[in-house]
Amino acid sequence: QVQLVESGGGLVQAGGSLRLSCAASGVGFRIRLSAMGWYRQAPGKQRELVADIHSNGRINYAESVAGRCTISRDNAKSTLYLQMNSLKPEDTAVYYCALTGLGSDYWGQGTQVTVSS
């Protein structure tokens, strides 16, 4: 059974940084075939893509975070990362990790990121 567990969220002042991690289990070597991404959902808004990274290394960023965030993955550790810098209050949301491309879509439980002004 595939499970995704996010960590690294918290409260930070505007201009600060956070590094989110997502540990995947139950995937094994197949993780190399998957796409993984970070999504976020703010109160009253729809869930949106923040960044994703595909099995071939292709990376996409939302315009709102491009230049401030870096997504990376370590397949050997089955872990996905999101380094977020120059955080803004509008980055406040629950951040979710997702794994796709293996026949089903898998989601973590989310980690709260709150940016104070």
C-alpha positions in Angstrom: 0.0 0.0 0.0 1.4 3.3 -1.1 1.6 6.0 1.6 2.9 9.5 1.5 3.8 11.5 4.6 4.6 15.2 4.4 6.6 17.1 7.0 8.3 20.4 7.4 5.4 22.8 7.5 5.0 25.4 10.1 4.7 29.1 10.9 7.2 31.5 9.3 7.4 35.2 8.8 7.2 36.7 5.4 10.5 36.5 3.6 11.4 33.3 5.4 12.1 29.8 4.1 10.8 26.3 4.7 11.7 22.9 3.3 8.9 20.4 2.9 9.6 16.7 2.7 7.4 13.9 1.5 8.4 10.3 2.4 6.8 7.6 0.2 6.5 4.0 1.3 5.1 1.0 -0.4 6.4 2.0 -3.8 9.8 0.5 -4.0 11.7 0.7 -7.3 8.6 1.9 -9.1 9.0 5.3 -7.7 11.5 6.0 -10.5 8.6 5.6 -13.0 6.3 8.0 -11.2 5.6 11.7 -11.3 5.6 13.5 -7.9 4.3 16.9 -7.1 3.4 19.4 -4.5 -0.1 20.9 -4.4 -1.6 23.4 -2.0 -5.1 24.4 -0.9 -5.8 27.7 0.8 -9.1 28.2 2.7 -12.0 28.8 0.3 -9.9 28.0 -2.7 -9.3 25.1 -5.0 -6.3 22.9 -4.7 -3.6 24.0 -7.1 -0.3 22.7 -8.4 2.8 24.2 -6.9 5.4 22.2 -8.7 5.9 18.7 -10.0 8.8 16.6 -11.2 8.4 13.8 -13.7 10.3 10.5 -14.1 12.3 12.0 -16.9 13.3 14.9 -14.8 11.0 17.5 -16.3 9.9 20.1 -13.8 7.0 22.4 -13.8 6.4 25.3 -11.4 3.3 27.5 -10.9 3.9 31.0 -12.0 3.2 32.2 -8.4 6.2 30.3 -7.0 8.6 30.2 -9.9 12.0 31.6 -8.8 11.1 31.2 -5.1 10.7 27.4 -4.9 12.8 24.4 -5.9 11.4 20.9 -6.2 13.6 17.9 -6.0 13.4 14.2 -5.4 15.7 11.5 -4.1 14.5 8.2 -5.5 16.9 6.2 -3.4 15.3 7.6 -0.3 11.8 7.7 -1.9 11.5 11.3 -0.8 10.3 14.4 -2.5 11.3 17.9 -1.4 10.1 21.5 -1.8 12.4 24.3 -0.8 10.4 27.5 -0.4 12.2 30.8 -0.1 11.0 34.4 0.1 7.7 33.2 1.5 4.6 35.5 1.2 1.4 35.5 3.2 -0.4 34.3 0.1 1.6 31.1 0.3 -0.4 30.2 3.4 -2.1 26.9 2.7 -2.1 23.2 3.3 0.5 21.6 1.1 -0.1 18.1 -0.2 2.3 15.7 -1.8 1.1 13.6 -4.7 2.4 10.6 -6.6 1.0 9.7 -10.0 1.8 7.6 -13.0 1.6 4.1 -11.4 -2.0 3.4 -12.3 -3.5 5.3 -9.3 -3.0 8.7 -7.8 -1.8 8.9 -4.2 -2.0 11.8 -1.8 -0.5 12.6 1.5 -2.5 14.0 4.4 -1.0 17.5 4.0 1.1 19.8 6.1 0.1 23.3 7.1 2.2 26.3 6.0 1.4 29.6 7.5 3.2 32.8 6.5 2.7 35.8 8.8 3.1 39.3 7.5 
